[in-house]
């Protein structure tokens, strides 16, 4: 069986199979579910993701503190205009990531991927690619299962908790998972998936977790949007043929090590980074005062 | 790989926090099933639950769980209003609990006849929980599987009688834990089973001489 990416590469090469088959077979062995049951279960999660990725596009939902209310709608409207720098596609990706974050912040239903704070990244990438390229649902499910398999390797060998590894471990890993999924959806190889996965982690290595007022809003929502875009940039780099020179297992190891080196102030405690700015602390006091009033 | 894909993409939950919102709802829903009938519940918030719970809806999630709502039910945010309509009283206070967990809560359930039961539990992250104390008994209930919680007189043959009932219903026991109080007269037995308990099993367990109470916790 496998416990690291080197194992995944070896097993897929030996058997001439795609990683998704390896991951689904492992799931069947582990849980006793049939292939159909595994796909149906993931299908239900994809439906939750679709709802969260689209719900806030039409208007704000109202969250505690309200720091990110309306961001998704504004980004979605902007995406339809002619003035974007990055085009409609990337702007729609960002809008959907923001929508998930808004749903999460307003006590709506989301699917953690791999955490609640990073729940917008996979849906934004997968669903906007599905829309852009008219992909069948089965392909999107395969990509989601592949992303999950990649995430499992990180959870086993490192961490996906912001309190342990900072934002690089949460939104960073979500972006890395999404990058691998995006490469698969474009027909790339496992080597390219691993390269894209590594590139995302490398490009945000050391990113801290510094939520203003301790709320999962700022800068979490913005980082969902940026990591979703970062996943697509990494996928494009990998698909162009760029194979990152450091193996994915070692990149994950480096991410985990950097996470351990981060001081506690920069790991979800709202004591550092953006949370500890003068305005960040003011916002925290204002919200606390309002909520307790 | 011993991790499920659904532990990576999942759980499906009400935001914003798997530990402070989903875990809190799950803790109270599991505790509710152990407590039985009650008219008032008091929540003692410990550690991060007390410090940052307000921004994560921990209070609403706990009340939702006490009402029996799951961590994926969108009515969770309306739980205060639902409790009022249902006539359930609740209150919160800051507690300093003797637990090795950052996110923990002491839930005291008051029944109409004046009875009370303290249940202590912790949220472990990712929506996973553990109940660490039921009344005066140390416990370890994760509710990952259907669970039977039995309070019984601590004497020979009790465990075998209960397991015979389960075997007769073709229910496989996954884990069984027995804990005693210092006095050693009464014990708390927690049994995780591989499948949901069929109707009637609980009644049979309760009729075993020496069983003081039996409750089932569904996943």
Contacts between the chains, C-beta under 8 A, distances in Angstrom:
chain1	res1	chain2	res2	distance
A	1	B	1	6.2
A	2	B	1	5.6
A	3	B	1	6.1
A	23	B	1	8.0
A	23	B	5	6.2
A	24	B	5	7.9
A	26	B	1	5.1
A	27	B	4	6.3
A	27	B	5	5.1
A	27	B	6	7.9
A	30	B	1	7.5
A	30	B	2	6.7
A	30	B	4	6.0
A	31	B	4	6.0
A	38	B	5	7.5
A	41	B	6	6.4
A	42	B	5	7.3
A	42	B	6	7.6
A	42	B	9	7.2
A	44	B	12	7.8
A	45	B	6	7.5
A	45	B	9	5.8
A	45	B	10	6.2
A	45	B	12	6.2
A	48	B	12	5.1
A	63	B	16	7.9
A	64	B	54	7.9
A	64	B	55	5.7
A	64	B	57	6.9
A	65	B	55	6.7
A	103	B	15	6.7
A	104	B	15	3.2
A	104	B	16	4.9
A	105	B	15	6.3
A	105	B	16	5.2
A	106	B	15	7.4
A	106	B	77	7.9
A	107	B	14	5.5
A	107	B	15	5.8
A	107	B	16	7.0
A	107	B	21	7.2
A	107	B	57	5.3
A	107	B	60	7.3
A	107	B	74	7.8
A	107	B	76	6.4
A	107	B	77	4.0
A	108	B	14	6.9
A	108	B	15	6.2
A	108	B	74	6.5
A	109	B	12	6.6
A	109	B	13	7.2
A	109	B	14	5.7
A	109	B	15	7.8
A	109	B	72	6.0
A	109	B	74	5.4
A	110	B	12	7.4
A	110	B	13	6.6
A	110	B	14	7.8
A	110	B	15	5.3
A	111	B	9	6.4
A	111	B	10	6.1
A	111	B	11	7.6
A	111	B	12	4.9
A	111	B	13	7.8
A	112	B	9	7.4
A	112	B	10	5.9
A	112	B	11	5.8
A	112	B	12	7.8
A	112	B	13	6.4
A	112	B	18	5.7
A	112	B	126	7.3
A	112	B	127	7.7
A	113	B	8	7.7
A	113	B	9	4.9
A	113	B	10	7.8
A	114	B	8	5.1
A	114	B	9	7.0
A	115	B	18	6.5
A	115	B	126	7.7
A	116	B	13	6.6
A	116	B	15	5.4
A	116	B	16	6.0
A	116	B	17	5.8
A	116	B	18	5.0
A	116	B	21	7.7
A	116	B	22	7.6
A	117	B	16	7.5
A	117	B	17	7.7
A	119	B	15	7.5
A	122	B	9	7.2
A	144	B	9	6.5
A	145	B	5	6.2
A	147	B	9	7.1
A	148	B	5	3.8
A	148	B	6	7.6
A	148	B	8	4.5
A	148	B	9	4.6
A	149	B	1	7.9
A	149	B	5	6.3
A	149	B	8	7.9
A	151	B	8	3.9
A	151	B	9	7.1
A	152	B	1	5.7
A	152	B	3	4.4
A	152	B	4	7.8
A	152	B	5	6.4
A	152	B	7	7.4
A	152	B	8	5.0
A	153	B	1	7.4
A	155	B	3	5.7
A	155	B	7	7.2
A	155	B	8	6.2
A	156	B	1	6.7
A	156	B	2	7.8
A	156	B	3	5.8
A	160	B	8	8.0
A	161	B	125	6.3
A	163	B	125	8.0
A	177	B	8	7.9
A	213	B	55	6.3
A	214	B	52	4.4
A	214	B	55	5.5
A	215	B	16	7.2
A	215	B	55	4.7
A	215	B	56	7.7
A	216	B	15	7.1
A	216	B	16	4.1
A	216	B	17	6.2
A	216	B	56	7.5
A	217	B	16	7.9
A	270	B	52	7.7
A	287	B	55	7.3
A	288	B	54	7.4
A	291	B	54	5.7
A	291	B	55	7.5
A	292	B	54	7.5
